[in-house]
Amino acid sequence: MAKLLKEAKKIAKGLKIFCDIRKCVACKACELSCAVEHSRSKELEGAVRETPPPKKRRRISQAGVKTLSVGCQHCAEAPCVEACMSGAMYKDPSGATLHNKEKCVGCWMCIMVCPFGAVERRIEEKIAVKCDLCPDREDFACVEVCPTGALFAGTVDEFEKKIKKV
């Protein structure tokens, strides 16, 4: 219940994770910190020894000569929710797009329809995984670790103001 409250607070504030492509250097720190955050040990040394290895929920993508960190955008009208035949992908009252792994049947429809490529497969468990807004944390692991400040957690308006200043 505490996890759901933290998630709801983040989404209720309109927080999303944005990437300023002018600052992203594809260092993959966001991917690594996300995987560690979703490991059993929550520490790098322990995470690299886990079987199966922890699964990241962010990925570095290339757009021409630019790179960016991509994750779930928690779409208002989420295609993954529409395509999910088991009800594993759902919208919570706060607006977050969440995933219930107990309901997931591993059909991968959510992966196929996500316009951002933000849903990954966890083949070992035959389930999909996606950004869960770091429910065990007050902040986002990927944003906290980004060395260039390319990742930003905030509202659309805040992000627009931030990138106009640069």
C-alpha positions in Angstrom: 0.0 0.0 0.0 2.9 2.4 0.8 4.3 1.7 -2.7 1.1 2.6 -4.3 0.8 5.8 -2.3 4.4 6.9 -3.4 3.5 6.2 -7.0 0.2 8.1 -6.7 2.0 11.1 -5.2 4.4 11.3 -8.1 1.8 11.0 -10.8 -0.7 13.3 -8.9 2.0 16.0 -9.1 2.1 15.5 -12.8 5.6 14.2 -12.7 7.1 12.5 -15.7 10.7 11.7 -16.6 11.9 13.8 -19.5 15.2 13.6 -21.4 17.0 16.6 -22.8 18.6 15.1 -25.9 21.1 18.0 -26.0 22.6 16.7 -22.8 22.4 12.9 -23.1 25.8 11.3 -23.8 24.5 7.7 -23.8 26.5 6.7 -20.8 23.8 4.2 -19.8 24.0 5.2 -16.1 20.2 5.5 -16.2 19.9 1.9 -17.4 22.3 0.6 -14.8 20.7 2.4 -11.9 17.3 1.2 -13.0 18.4 -2.4 -13.2 20.1 -2.1 -9.8 16.9 -0.5 -8.3 14.9 -3.4 -9.6 17.3 -6.1 -8.3 16.8 -8.1 -5.2 20.0 -6.8 -3.5 19.5 -3.1 -4.5 23.3 -2.9 -4.8 25.5 -3.1 -7.9 27.8 -5.8 -6.6 24.9 -8.1 -5.7 22.8 -7.2 -8.7 25.5 -8.4 -11.2 25.5 -11.8 -9.5 21.7 -12.3 -9.6 20.0 -15.0 -11.7 18.1 -14.0 -13.6 19.8 -10.6 -13.9 17.7 -7.6 -12.9 15.8 -6.0 -15.8 16.1 -2.3 -16.6 13.0 -0.3 -17.4 14.9 2.5 -19.3 17.0 2.2 -22.4 19.3 4.4 -24.4 18.0 5.0 -27.9 19.6 6.6 -30.9 17.8 9.3 -33.0 20.2 10.2 -35.8 23.3 11.5 -34.2 21.5 12.2 -30.9 20.9 9.8 -28.1 18.2 9.8 -25.4 17.0 7.8 -22.5 13.6 6.3 -23.1 11.1 5.0 -20.5 7.4 4.7 -20.1 5.5 7.9 -20.7 2.5 6.9 -18.7 0.3 7.9 -21.6 -3.2 9.3 -20.9 -4.6 6.9 -23.5 -2.1 4.1 -23.2 -1.9 1.7 -26.1 -0.4 -1.0 -23.9 -3.5 -0.9 -21.7 -5.8 -1.2 -24.7 -3.9 -4.1 -26.1 -3.4 -6.1 -22.9 -5.8 -9.1 -23.1 -5.2 -10.2 -19.5 -5.7 -6.8 -17.8 -2.1 -6.9 -16.5 -1.5 -3.3 -17.9 -3.8 -0.8 -16.3 -4.3 2.8 -15.4 -4.5 3.6 -11.8 -6.7 6.5 -10.5 -3.7 8.8 -10.3 -3.1 8.4 -14.1 0.0 6.1 -13.9 0.2 3.2 -16.3 1.0 0.2 -14.2 1.7 -3.5 -14.6 0.5 -6.4 -12.5 2.9 -9.2 -13.2 0.6 -11.8 -11.6 -1.9 -11.2 -14.4 0.6 -11.0 -17.2 0.5 -14.0 -19.7 3.5 -12.9 -21.7 1.7 -12.3 -25.0 3.9 -9.3 -25.6 1.0 -7.2 -27.2 2.0 -4.3 -24.9 5.5 -4.4 -26.3 4.3 -4.4 -29.9 2.0 -1.4 -29.5 4.1 0.9 -27.3 5.0 3.9 -29.4 8.1 4.5 -27.3 9.4 1.0 -27.1 9.3 1.3 -23.4 8.0 -2.1 -22.4 10.6 -4.8 -22.2 10.2 -8.6 -21.9 11.4 -10.7 -19.1 11.7 -13.9 -20.9 12.7 -16.0 -17.9 9.4 -15.2 -16.2 7.3 -14.8 -19.4 6.2 -11.3 -18.4 6.5 -7.8 -19.6 8.2 -5.1 -17.5 8.1 -1.3 -17.6 8.8 1.8 -15.6 7.1 1.5 -12.3 8.1 5.0 -11.0 10.5 3.6 -8.5 7.8 2.8 -5.8 10.4 2.1 -3.1 11.9 5.6 -3.5 10.9 9.2 -3.0 12.8 10.1 -6.2 13.6 8.3 -9.5 16.8 6.3 -9.6 17.6 7.2 -13.2 17.1 10.9 -12.7 19.2 10.9 -9.6 22.2 9.2 -11.2 22.3 11.1 -14.6 25.7 12.7 -14.6 24.8 15.4 -17.2 21.4 16.3 -15.9 19.8 15.1 -19.2 17.0 13.4 -17.2 14.5 15.6 -15.5 11.5 14.7 -13.3 8.7 17.3 -13.4 5.7 18.5 -15.3 5.5 19.2 -19.0 5.5 23.0 -18.2 8.5 22.7 -15.9 10.5 20.8 -18.6 9.6 23.3 -21.3 10.8 26.1 -19.1 14.0 24.3 -18.3 15.0 23.5 -21.9 14.1 27.1 -23.0 16.7 28.4 -20.5 19.5 26.4 -22.0 
